């Protein structure tokens, strides 16, 4: 379970860093956009998992 | 920049992530993409005990691995003699390695658009690569 969690965080982190570097040149801008995208991806994944967990517990 | 150089940058990015950016003078971005994608690729392989890059065992994941040219070729050749144990669960490793391959498509598109921009606006592209 912890391996899956760490792997998903790693995937979100790398996706955020790569996608934020597309069409951008300034490192500060890339870092800011990467952090924002990482927060969205990780937060969205977490919310999705919580919803799935709640649905599975209720049904 | 000629059309041949344009497609060469895409081909080089397919071959090794970041190499296309290196060829068009974006060395910082080249190192950035290379480190991120190769690290993710190798992490995925390590999680699957270096047995996930196989066309026979994972034909659908191999489509995604195919977007990383040289690393996949090296992995196919180097890990072919490894024996697969019964209780192997390579899903996690396959996921990470496949994501690395798919992200390389974005890097190829980025290399193409930068090369295209420098063909259309050589002065602006020169200033950007110098900064």
Backbone of each chain as ProteinMPNN parsed JSONL, in Angstrom:
{"seq_chain_A": "XXXXXXXXXXXXXXXXXXXXXXXXXXXXXXXXXXXXXXXXXXXXXXXXXXXXXXXXXXX", "coords_chain_A": {"N_chain_A": [[0.828, -1.214, 0.0], [1.883, 1.262, 0.874], [3.909, 1.48, -0.977], [2.505, 1.837, -3.333], [1.332, 4.301, -2.789], [3.598, 5.985, -2.528], [4.623, 5.68, -5.099], [2.582, 6.82, -6.653], [2.69, 9.468, -5.75], [5.252, 10.096, -6.642], [4.881, 9.851, -9.424], [2.96, 11.876, -9.849], [4.522, 14.082, -9.108], [6.63, 14.081, -11.014], [5.153, 14.307, -13.395], [4.02, 16.849, -12.966], [6.345, 18.461, -12.91], [7.44, 18.028, -15.482], [5.327, 18.75, -17.236], [4.95, 21.426, -16.514], [7.251, 22.562, -17.443], [6.986, 22.669, -20.149], [6.922, 24.794, -22.878], [7.852, 26.894, -21.342], [10.452, 29.001, -20.053], [11.72, 30.338, -17.943], [13.259, 29.428, -14.919], [12.19, 29.992, -12.338], [9.519, 30.478, -12.859], [8.827, 27.979, -13.879], [9.192, 26.407, -11.597], [7.24, 27.478, -9.887], [4.855, 27.01, -11.33], [5.055, 24.248, -11.477], [4.865, 23.459, -8.782], [2.265, 24.296, -8.214], [0.771, 22.736, -10.022], [1.46, 20.196, -9.105], [0.295, 20.245, -6.574], [-2.419, 20.385, -7.306], [-2.687, 17.919, -8.724], [-1.915, 15.957, -6.807], [-3.68, 16.584, -4.721], [-6.149, 16.268, -6.038], [-6.029, 13.534, -6.696], [-6.0, 12.453, -4.14], [-8.506, 13.286, -3.132], [-10.15, 11.934, -4.947], [-9.521, 9.28, -4.255], [-10.488, 9.225, -1.635], [-13.231, 9.609, -2.106], [-13.781, 7.266, -3.566], [-13.207, 5.388, -1.567], [-15.151, 6.019, 0.369], [-17.498, 5.49, -1.096], [-17.166, 2.727, -1.539], [-17.283, 1.8, 1.066], [-19.874, 2.513, 1.834], [-21.585, 1.258, -0.052]], "CA_chain_A": [[0.0, 0.0, 0.0], [2.748, 2.448, 0.966], [4.649, 1.554, -2.239], [1.595, 2.437, -4.311], [1.175, 5.719, -2.443], [4.837, 6.687, -2.889], [4.74, 5.685, -6.558], [1.636, 7.81, -7.195], [3.244, 10.796, -5.451], [6.382, 10.284, -7.562], [4.335, 10.08, -10.765], [2.369, 13.23, -9.845], [5.612, 15.049, -9.025], [7.341, 14.147, -12.298], [4.208, 14.858, -14.388], [3.92, 18.296, -12.722], [7.597, 19.129, -13.307], [7.617, 17.966, -16.945], [4.277, 19.529, -17.915], [5.134, 22.863, -16.273], [8.422, 23.044, -18.195], [6.655, 22.779, -21.567], [6.675, 26.156, -23.355], [8.315, 27.904, -20.382], [11.911, 29.075, -20.026], [12.222, 30.86, -16.671], [13.223, 28.387, -13.875], [11.289, 30.346, -11.235], [8.161, 30.277, -13.373], [8.634, 26.524, -13.971], [9.05, 25.894, -10.22], [5.936, 27.91, -9.352], [3.81, 26.271, -12.042], [5.19, 22.837, -11.099], [4.322, 23.275, -7.423], [0.802, 24.436, -8.291], [0.223, 21.553, -10.703], [1.64, 19.052, -8.209], [-0.747, 20.347, -5.539], [-3.693, 20.01, -7.934], [-2.685, 16.484, -9.049], [-1.887, 15.164, -5.572], [-4.947, 16.843, -4.027], [-7.219, 15.646, -6.827], [-5.915, 12.078, -6.532], [-6.389, 12.154, -2.765], [-9.963, 13.454, -3.041], [-10.725, 10.829, -5.713], [-9.367, 8.058, -3.461], [-11.408, 9.328, -0.49], [-14.581, 9.372, -2.632], [-13.876, 5.823, -3.858], [-13.239, 4.679, -0.295], [-16.471, 6.25, 0.984], [-18.501, 4.762, -1.896], [-17.004, 1.299, -1.285], [-17.726, 1.509, 2.436], [-21.328, 2.682, 1.917], [-22.278, 0.262, -0.883]], "C_chain_A": [[0.858, 1.258, 0.0], [3.559, 2.615, -0.315], [3.788, 2.205, -3.316], [1.454, 3.939, -4.072], [2.412, 6.507, -2.867], [5.009, 6.769, -4.405], [3.803, 6.716, -7.18], [2.12, 9.236, -6.931], [4.401, 11.099, -6.411], [5.891, 10.603, -8.97], [3.74, 11.485, -10.863], [3.466, 14.289, -9.88], [6.309, 15.204, -10.384], [6.429, 14.718, -13.39], [4.125, 16.372, -14.224], [5.174, 19.011, -13.206], [7.775, 19.145, -14.821], [6.592, 18.868, -17.635], [4.463, 21.026, -17.698], [6.32, 23.423, -17.049], [8.154, 23.187, -19.695], [6.304, 24.233, -21.882], [7.036, 27.231, -22.331], [9.836, 27.866, -20.33], [12.45, 29.475, -18.65], [12.132, 29.793, -15.571], [12.276, 28.705, -12.725], [9.828, 30.101, -11.624], [7.834, 28.782, -13.441], [8.4, 25.941, -12.576], [7.674, 26.242, -9.648], [4.795, 27.114, -10.001], [3.839, 24.789, -11.664], [4.598, 22.567, -9.73], [2.796, 23.351, -7.438], [0.175, 23.18, -8.905], [0.339, 20.31, -9.832], [0.564, 19.053, -7.115], [-2.101, 19.924, -6.09], [-3.762, 18.495, -8.161], [-2.769, 15.633, -7.783], [-3.206, 15.341, -4.811], [-6.114, 16.175, -4.727], [-7.22, 14.139, -6.676], [-6.401, 11.663, -5.141], [-7.915, 12.232, -2.598], [-10.675, 12.299, -3.754], [-10.669, 9.521, -4.902], [-10.322, 8.066, -2.269], [-12.837, 9.042, -0.944], [-14.785, 7.884, -2.922], [-14.008, 5.027, -2.571], [-14.603, 4.784, 0.372], [-17.543, 5.446, 0.247], [-18.414, 3.261, -1.616], [-17.476, 0.909, 0.105], [-19.245, 1.549, 2.555], [-22.034, 1.573, 1.157], [-21.973, -1.162, -0.447]], "O_chain_A": [[0.611, 2.196, -0.758], [3.869, 3.738, -0.711], [4.268, 3.016, -4.108], [1.456, 4.739, -5.008], [2.299, 7.564, -3.487], [5.474, 7.777, -4.936], [4.18, 7.407, -8.126], [1.979, 10.11, -7.786], [4.517, 12.211, -6.926], [6.408, 11.504, -9.629], [3.981, 12.201, -11.835], [3.351, 15.28, -10.602], [6.547, 16.321, -10.844], [6.873, 15.516, -14.215], [4.153, 17.106, -15.212], [5.078, 20.057, -13.847], [8.207, 20.149, -15.387], [6.944, 19.655, -18.514], [4.169, 21.819, -18.593], [6.389, 24.629, -17.287], [8.97, 23.744, -20.429], [5.465, 24.828, -21.205], [6.572, 28.366, -22.443], [10.44, 26.814, -20.539], [13.511, 29.007, -18.238], [11.039, 29.292, -15.306], [11.627, 27.807, -12.189], [9.026, 29.596, -10.839], [6.725, 28.362, -13.112], [7.527, 25.094, -12.387], [7.027, 25.412, -9.009], [3.898, 26.617, -9.321], [2.794, 24.149, -11.544], [3.909, 21.566, -9.532], [2.119, 22.575, -6.763], [-0.803, 22.637, -8.392], [-0.561, 19.47, -9.813], [0.0, 18.013, -6.775], [-2.846, 19.197, -5.434], [-4.765, 17.86, -7.835], [-3.582, 14.713, -7.692], [-3.779, 14.369, -4.317], [-6.974, 15.58, -4.077], [-8.279, 13.524, -6.543], [-7.109, 10.669, -4.982], [-8.529, 11.351, -1.997], [-11.659, 11.754, -3.254], [-11.636, 8.76, -4.866], [-10.899, 7.033, -1.929], [-13.576, 8.326, -0.268], [-15.817, 7.309, -2.576], [-14.817, 4.103, -2.484], [-15.148, 3.8, 0.871], [-18.388, 4.804, 0.871], [-19.437, 2.592, -1.471], [-18.006, -0.184, 0.303], [-19.843, 0.745, 3.27], [-22.993, 0.997, 1.67], [-22.478, -2.113, -1.044]]}, "seq_chain_B": "XXXXXXXXXXXXXXXXXXXXXXXXXXXXXXXXXXXXXXXXXXXXXXXXXXXXXXXXXXXXXXXXXXXXXXXXXXXXXXXXXXXXXXXXXXXXXXXXXXXXXXXXXXXXXXXXXXXXXXXXXXXXXXXXXXX", "coords_chain_B": {"N_chain_B": [[16.5, 27.455, -39.445], [16.375, 24.249, -40.811], [13.856, 21.991, -42.229], [14.732, 19.415, -41.905], [16.403, 19.581, -39.635], [14.477, 20.204, -37.818], [12.858, 17.872, -37.641], [14.874, 16.186, -36.881], [15.406, 17.043, -34.301], [13.127, 16.137, -32.987], [13.363, 13.384, -33.416], [15.776, 12.858, -32.066], [14.985, 13.466, -29.482], [13.123, 11.438, -29.094], [14.893, 9.302, -29.158], [16.726, 9.713, -26.973], [15.61, 11.192, -24.057], [15.579, 14.697, -23.969], [17.775, 15.017, -25.605], [17.121, 16.129, -28.058], [16.491, 18.764, -27.34], [19.0, 19.527, -26.498], [20.324, 19.505, -28.92], [19.256, 21.721, -30.175], [20.183, 23.774, -28.735], [19.16, 24.224, -26.166], [20.322, 23.633, -23.426], [20.002, 23.517, -20.647], [17.297, 22.816, -20.298], [17.424, 20.376, -21.589], [19.011, 18.779, -19.87], [17.354, 18.822, -17.641], [14.943, 17.519, -18.521], [16.058, 15.052, -19.226], [17.112, 14.016, -16.807], [14.771, 13.873, -15.18], [12.98, 12.155, -16.651], [14.495, 9.817, -17.262], [15.164, 9.036, -14.69], [12.604, 8.446, -13.656], [11.888, 6.364, -15.359], [13.869, 4.411, -14.777], [13.361, 4.058, -12.061], [10.82, 2.89, -12.186], [11.515, 0.499, -13.464], [13.166, -0.6, -11.5], [11.321, -1.004, -9.431], [9.872, -3.062, -10.515], [11.669, -5.048, -10.422], [13.443, -5.046, -12.554], [12.266, -6.44, -14.655], [10.168, -5.695, -16.208], [10.206, -4.531, -18.755], [9.298, -5.901, -21.445], [8.243, -7.243, -24.419], [6.779, -9.542, -24.864], [5.605, -10.238, -22.366], [4.332, -7.862, -21.536], [2.62, -6.5, -23.657], [0.936, -4.259, -24.149], [1.767, -2.221, -22.395], [4.242, -1.98, -23.511], [3.866, -0.44, -25.753], [3.783, 2.139, -24.731], [6.329, 2.205, -23.579], [7.782, 2.31, -25.858], [8.056, 4.929, -26.653], [10.321, 5.881, -25.525], [13.147, 5.643, -26.914], [16.112, 4.723, -26.966], [16.631, 4.037, -24.153], [14.677, 1.997, -23.832], [15.456, 0.116, -25.747], [17.981, -0.588, -24.722], [17.157, -1.588, -22.239], [15.567, -3.757, -23.063], [17.475, -5.433, -24.255], [19.354, -5.764, -22.192], [17.893, -6.841, -20.047], [16.747, -9.13, -20.976], [17.883, -11.753, -20.479], [17.102, -12.21, -17.826], [15.388, -14.174, -15.431], [11.898, -14.814, -14.926], [10.115, -14.776, -11.955], [7.537, -16.7, -10.258], [5.794, -15.282, -8.535], [5.727, -12.613, -9.294], [4.941, -9.194, -9.296], [4.474, -6.837, -11.367], [3.031, -4.487, -11.779], [3.17, -1.856, -10.647], [5.739, -0.984, -11.317], [5.518, -1.118, -14.108], [3.632, 0.878, -14.512], [5.008, 3.274, -13.738], [7.176, 3.259, -15.531], [5.838, 3.299, -17.978], [4.517, 5.772, -17.81], [6.719, 7.467, -17.884], [7.539, 7.018, -20.512], [5.289, 8.018, -21.914], [5.325, 10.68, -21.105], [7.545, 11.485, -22.458], [6.575, 11.949, -24.976], [5.355, 14.445, -24.731], [7.667, 15.921, -24.31], [8.887, 15.597, -26.758], [7.088, 17.016, -28.353], [7.483, 19.548, -27.279], [10.173, 19.989, -27.995], [9.853, 20.073, -30.744], [8.181, 22.346, -31.074], [9.81, 24.381, -30.065], [11.939, 24.244, -31.869], [10.554, 24.865, -34.178], [9.703, 27.488, -33.581], [12.195, 28.738, -33.465], [12.851, 28.57, -36.069], [10.936, 30.153, -37.282], [11.203, 32.616, -35.919], [14.137, 33.582, -35.726], [15.778, 35.468, -34.338], [14.488, 36.013, -31.863], [14.465, 33.452, -30.768], [17.168, 32.976, -30.505], [17.862, 34.828, -28.529], [16.362, 33.776, -26.399], [17.555, 31.25, -26.005], [20.034, 32.059, -25.207], [19.575, 33.128, -22.715]], "CA_chain_B": [[16.578, 26.018, -39.172], [15.703, 23.527, -41.884], [12.878, 20.973, -41.803], [15.48, 18.229, -41.468], [16.821, 19.824, -38.251], [13.237, 20.177, -37.03], [12.498, 16.482, -37.371], [16.006, 15.584, -36.171], [15.25, 17.338, -32.865], [12.091, 15.232, -32.475], [13.927, 12.028, -33.422], [16.768, 12.763, -30.996], [14.241, 13.415, -28.209], [12.59, 10.068, -28.979], [16.015, 8.397, -28.881], [17.12, 9.964, -25.581], [14.895, 12.4, -23.627], [16.437, 15.868, -23.768], [18.827, 15.148, -26.625], [16.626, 17.069, -29.07], [16.66, 20.111, -26.797], [20.449, 19.784, -26.515], [20.744, 19.768, -30.302], [18.801, 23.056, -30.595], [20.823, 24.764, -27.876], [18.518, 24.395, -24.85], [21.041, 22.615, -22.648], [19.408, 23.402, -19.305], [16.067, 22.03, -20.425], [17.82, 19.019, -21.978], [19.423, 18.067, -18.651], [16.144, 18.742, -16.797], [14.071, 16.446, -19.01], [16.786, 13.779, -19.195], [17.184, 13.52, -15.422], [13.431, 13.522, -14.698], [12.359, 11.013, -17.335], [15.292, 8.599, -17.097], [15.014, 8.625, -13.281], [11.289, 7.798, -13.514], [11.958, 5.105, -16.118], [14.688, 3.444, -14.037], [12.634, 3.758, -10.82], [9.792, 1.912, -12.558], [12.167, -0.799, -13.699], [13.649, -1.122, -10.216], [10.159, -1.498, -8.68], [9.461, -4.351, -11.111], [12.86, -5.907, -10.377], [14.075, -4.995, -13.88], [11.691, -7.483, -15.512], [8.902, -5.227, -16.793], [10.33, -4.144, -20.164], [9.25, -7.131, -22.224], [7.123, -7.166, -25.367], [5.953, -10.757, -24.725], [4.834, -10.234, -21.114], [3.535, -6.634, -21.395], [2.543, -5.897, -25.002], [0.276, -2.943, -24.173], [2.691, -1.267, -21.768], [5.387, -1.792, -24.412], [3.544, 0.673, -26.656], [4.222, 3.369, -24.047], [7.792, 2.164, -23.441], [8.362, 2.575, -27.171], [8.337, 6.364, -26.845], [11.686, 6.135, -25.03], [13.852, 4.772, -27.834], [17.344, 4.054, -26.538], [16.495, 3.333, -22.872], [13.9, 0.761, -23.995], [16.29, -0.853, -26.455], [18.991, -1.062, -23.767], [16.475, -2.41, -21.232], [15.16, -5.022, -23.693], [18.653, -6.285, -24.466], [20.046, -6.066, -20.931], [17.087, -7.614, -19.095], [16.193, -10.334, -21.629], [18.271, -13.034, -19.85], [16.6, -12.359, -16.452], [14.281, -15.119, -15.315], [10.724, -14.258, -14.247], [9.627, -15.646, -10.878], [6.089, -16.919, -10.297], [5.014, -14.324, -7.759], [6.149, -11.259, -9.67], [3.837, -8.244, -9.484], [5.188, -5.707, -11.946], [2.11, -3.41, -12.165], [3.646, -0.554, -10.207], [6.886, -0.647, -12.161], [5.006, -0.877, -15.468], [2.966, 2.185, -14.502], [5.993, 4.356, -13.72], [7.965, 3.238, -16.775], [4.95, 3.72, -19.07], [4.301, 7.221, -17.686], [7.951, 8.108, -18.383], [7.482, 6.962, -21.978], [4.253, 8.925, -22.42], [5.766, 12.063, -20.892], [8.534, 11.82, -23.498], [5.822, 12.491, -26.125], [5.249, 15.89, -24.477], [9.002, 16.51, -24.497], [9.091, 15.64, -28.217], [6.28, 18.141, -28.866], [8.163, 20.775, -26.854], [11.364, 20.159, -28.849], [9.377, 20.465, -32.075], [7.677, 23.734, -31.078], [10.961, 25.288, -29.891], [12.657, 24.263, -33.149], [9.678, 25.582, -35.123], [9.793, 28.907, -33.217], [13.498, 29.291, -33.839], [12.867, 28.683, -37.529], [10.083, 31.286, -37.657], [11.725, 33.862, -35.34], [15.494, 33.231, -35.323], [16.355, 36.431, -33.394], [13.87, 35.793, -30.55], [14.906, 32.151, -30.276], [18.564, 33.121, -30.102], [17.864, 35.528, -27.241], [15.824, 32.855, -25.381], [18.525, 30.193, -25.702], [21.174, 32.668, -24.526], [19.233, 33.465, -21.314]], "C_chain_B": [[15.759, 25.254, -40.214], [14.698, 22.514, -41.323], [13.576, 19.723, -41.297], [15.919, 18.383, -40.011], [15.62, 19.735, -37.311], [12.864, 18.741, -36.645], [13.633, 15.74, -36.665], [15.879, 15.835, -34.665], [14.195, 16.424, -32.237], [12.643, 13.802, -32.38], [14.922, 11.848, -32.271], [16.1, 12.72, -29.629], [13.629, 12.039, -28.005], [13.706, 9.108, -28.556], [16.445, 8.507, -27.423], [16.398, 11.237, -25.132], [15.868, 13.554, -23.371], [17.472, 16.076, -24.851], [18.409, 16.108, -27.744], [16.773, 18.511, -28.612], [18.14, 20.494, -26.808], [20.897, 20.185, -27.919], [20.288, 21.146, -30.796], [19.25, 24.131, -29.6], [20.177, 25.002, -26.533], [19.104, 23.368, -23.884], [20.473, 22.425, -21.25], [18.163, 22.544, -19.328], [16.385, 20.581, -20.773], [18.181, 18.204, -20.74], [18.217, 17.831, -17.739], [15.264, 17.567, -17.217], [14.756, 15.086, -18.917], [16.758, 13.19, -17.781], [15.801, 13.053, -14.948], [12.916, 12.229, -15.333], [13.167, 9.728, -17.172], [15.199, 8.105, -15.652], [13.681, 7.911, -13.073], [11.278, 6.429, -14.189], [12.7, 4.026, -15.312], [14.022, 3.08, -12.697], [11.547, 2.718, -11.077], [10.387, 0.532, -12.778], [12.625, -1.425, -12.386], [12.492, -1.686, -9.393], [9.667, -2.839, -9.221], [10.634, -5.316, -11.197], [13.487, -6.096, -11.756], [13.547, -6.078, -14.829], [10.44, -7.006, -16.242], [9.005, -4.856, -18.272], [10.459, -5.416, -20.996], [8.018, -7.081, -23.127], [6.202, -8.382, -25.203], [5.045, -10.673, -23.501], [3.91, -9.027, -20.993], [3.401, -5.922, -22.744], [1.924, -4.505, -25.013], [1.141, -1.875, -23.514], [3.867, -0.973, -22.703], [5.136, -0.687, -25.426], [4.009, 1.991, -26.045], [5.735, 3.391, -23.879], [8.466, 2.586, -24.744], [8.658, 4.043, -27.441], [9.672, 6.781, -26.238], [12.604, 5.192, -25.798], [15.026, 4.012, -27.259], [17.226, 3.374, -25.169], [15.725, 2.02, -22.992], [14.714, -0.304, -24.722], [17.34, -1.451, -25.521], [18.344, -1.992, -22.743], [16.067, -3.763, -21.817], [16.346, -5.973, -23.823], [19.24, -6.725, -23.122], [19.23, -6.965, -20.011], [16.479, -8.874, -19.716], [16.618, -11.636, -20.937], [17.696, -13.24, -18.453], [15.393, -13.29, -16.424], [13.125, -14.481, -14.546], [10.234, -15.253, -13.215], [8.103, -15.732, -10.951], [5.299, -15.761, -9.693], [5.379, -12.875, -8.081], [4.921, -10.381, -9.894], [4.395, -6.946, -10.048], [4.305, -4.499, -12.245], [2.638, -2.02, -11.857], [4.814, -0.078, -11.085], [6.468, -0.328, -13.581], [4.381, 0.501, -15.556], [3.985, 3.316, -14.596], [6.773, 4.42, -15.036], [7.113, 3.712, -17.955], [4.689, 5.229, -19.019], [5.53, 7.979, -18.189], [7.951, 8.131, -19.913], [6.468, 7.943, -22.543], [4.643, 10.391, -22.22], [6.806, 12.472, -21.946], [7.844, 12.314, -24.775], [5.674, 14.009, -25.965], [6.586, 16.581, -24.719], [9.327, 16.6, -25.987], [8.326, 16.815, -28.823], [6.946, 19.465, -28.505], [9.395, 21.04, -27.728], [10.945, 20.639, -30.239], [8.942, 21.929, -32.09], [8.819, 24.734, -30.887], [11.731, 25.393, -31.206], [11.863, 25.036, -34.205], [9.733, 27.094, -34.861], [11.119, 29.504, -33.671], [13.659, 29.357, -35.355], [12.071, 29.919, -37.968], [10.651, 32.616, -37.179], [13.14, 33.611, -34.851], [16.078, 34.171, -34.263], [15.819, 36.202, -31.979], [14.341, 34.483, -29.936], [16.353, 32.214, -29.798], [18.686, 33.803, -28.761], [17.384, 34.607, -26.118], [16.846, 31.798, -25.011], [19.744, 30.759, -24.994], [20.884, 32.928, -23.049], [19.2, 32.236, -20.422]], "O_chain_B": [[14.597, 25.576, -40.463], [14.684, 22.218, -40.128], [13.092, 19.052, -40.385], [15.822, 17.434, -39.233], [15.724, 19.263, -36.179], [12.594, 18.443, -35.482], [13.389, 14.779, -35.936], [16.198, 14.966, -33.853], [14.345, 15.987, -31.095], [12.418, 13.103, -31.392], [14.917, 10.823, -31.589], [16.57, 12.033, -28.723], [13.612, 11.523, -26.887], [13.506, 8.227, -27.719], [16.519, 7.5, -26.718], [16.559, 12.276, -25.772], [16.852, 13.402, -22.647], [17.995, 17.179, -25.01], [19.246, 16.813, -28.308], [17.138, 19.383, -29.401], [18.491, 21.639, -27.092], [21.729, 21.075, -28.092], [20.871, 21.684, -31.737], [18.754, 25.257, -29.626], [20.6, 25.904, -25.809], [18.467, 22.364, -23.564], [20.46, 21.311, -20.726], [17.987, 21.657, -18.493], [15.704, 19.664, -20.313], [17.716, 17.076, -20.576], [18.082, 16.764, -17.141], [14.886, 16.732, -16.395], [14.123, 14.087, -18.574], [16.425, 12.021, -17.588], [15.673, 11.968, -14.382], [12.47, 11.32, -14.633], [12.59, 8.66, -16.966], [15.159, 6.899, -15.41], [13.627, 6.888, -12.391], [10.729, 5.464, -13.658], [12.233, 2.895, -15.182], [14.106, 1.936, -12.251], [11.37, 1.784, -10.295], [9.834, -0.476, -12.336], [12.489, -2.632, -12.184], [12.642, -2.715, -8.734], [9.114, -3.65, -8.48], [10.596, -6.286, -11.955], [13.996, -7.169, -12.079], [14.274, -6.57, -15.692], [9.724, -7.815, -16.833], [7.995, -4.863, -18.977], [11.553, -5.933, -21.222], [6.896, -6.901, -22.656], [4.989, -8.271, -25.381], [3.86, -10.996, -23.58], [2.827, -9.134, -20.418], [3.997, -4.866, -22.951], [2.338, -3.654, -25.8], [1.239, -0.754, -24.015], [4.419, 0.127, -22.697], [6.08, -0.063, -25.91], [4.555, 2.851, -26.736], [6.365, 4.44, -24.013], [9.565, 3.142, -24.743], [9.421, 4.368, -28.35], [10.106, 7.919, -26.421], [12.816, 4.057, -25.372], [14.956, 2.796, -27.079], [17.675, 2.237, -25.022], [16.07, 1.037, -22.336], [14.67, -1.481, -24.364], [17.567, -2.661, -25.522], [18.893, -3.043, -22.412], [16.2, -4.794, -21.157], [16.235, -7.165, -23.537], [19.579, -7.893, -22.931], [19.798, -7.768, -19.27], [15.765, -9.609, -19.034], [15.799, -12.546, -20.814], [17.787, -14.348, -17.927], [14.503, -13.209, -17.27], [13.347, -13.698, -13.622], [9.967, -16.414, -13.528], [7.461, -14.93, -11.629], [4.291, -15.317, -10.242], [5.335, -12.015, -7.202], [3.983, -10.771, -10.589], [4.754, -6.047, -9.287], [4.765, -3.564, -12.901], [2.567, -1.118, -12.69], [4.858, 1.07, -11.528], [6.983, 0.606, -14.195], [4.567, 1.214, -16.542], [3.849, 4.211, -15.43], [7.0, 5.499, -15.583], [7.598, 4.435, -18.826], [4.645, 5.889, -20.057], [5.399, 9.013, -18.844], [8.316, 9.133, -20.53], [6.741, 8.623, -23.532], [4.334, 11.241, -23.054], [6.932, 13.649, -22.282], [8.46, 13.021, -25.573], [5.84, 14.763, -26.924], [6.637, 17.684, -25.264], [9.962, 17.556, -26.432], [8.84, 17.521, -29.691], [6.976, 20.393, -29.313], [9.633, 22.172, -28.149], [11.596, 21.498, -30.834], [9.29, 22.672, -33.008], [8.802, 25.813, -31.479], [12.13, 26.483, -31.614], [12.433, 25.764, -35.018], [9.802, 27.887, -35.8], [11.17, 30.619, -34.189], [14.495, 30.102, -35.867], [12.466, 30.635, -38.889], [10.607, 33.615, -37.896], [13.335, 33.438, -33.648], [16.801, 33.716, -33.377], [16.582, 36.194, -31.013], [14.587, 34.407, -28.732], [16.716, 31.58, -28.807], [19.513, 33.414, -27.938], [17.925, 34.643, -25.013], [16.999, 31.473, -23.834], [20.423, 30.041, -24.261], [21.797, 32.951, -22.224], [18.93, 32.349, -19.226]]}, "name": "protein", "num_of_chains": 2, "seq": "XXXXXXXXXXXXXXXXXXXXXXXXXXXXXXXXXXXXXXXXXXXXXXXXXXXXXXXXXXXXXXXXXXXXXXXXXXXXXXXXXXXXXXXXXXXXXXXXXXXXXXXXXXXXXXXXXXXXXXXXXXXXXXXXXXXXXXXXXXXXXXXXXXXXXXXXXXXXXXXXXXXXXXXXXXXXXXXXXXXXXXXXXXXXXX"}
